[in-house]
Amino acid sequence: MFRRPVLQVLRQFVRHESETATSLVLERSLNRVQLLGRVGQDPVLRQVEGKNPVTIFSLATNEMWRSGDSEVYQMGDVSQKTTWHRISVFRPGLRDVAYQYVKKGSRIYLEGKIDYGEYMDKNNVRRQATTIIADNIIFLSDQTKEKE
């Protein structure tokens, strides 16, 4: 079995400045998000002139944990934190399906990527926004069917 020296392996991943200036180095990276939660509001379809339409809705995910060291389960020992995510759907087919079928209270699983952006609010103050760009949605339940 042949073993390559550590420096030889590291050279594959680390490039000197002079090398990157003369040649294009393609690196792989990953921006992937998976969320499972409940929809917080009915979707809104927005379209700005000159831009693609987008379906936007919010999704709540919950994190639960047991506080304390007791081995006996008691209701008061469970803590919960809810995180709200802003979801944007740009893909034409998925965008229309999300707008039509995603409803407040629905339980969904989605995959996508995280995007950070800036915008100016009404008072001309620069704000930061974090958005999940969905590229796959799986409908797990419909709130209206669960109530029946």
Salt bridges, closest charged atoms under 4 A:
ASP96 OD1 - ARG95 NE 3.58
GLU111 OE1 - ARG32 NH2 3.36
GLU118 OE1 - ARG126 NE 3.43
ASP121 OD2 - ARG127 NE 3.06
ASP135 OD2 - ARG32 NH1 3.12
GLU146 OE1 - ARG38 NH2 3.77
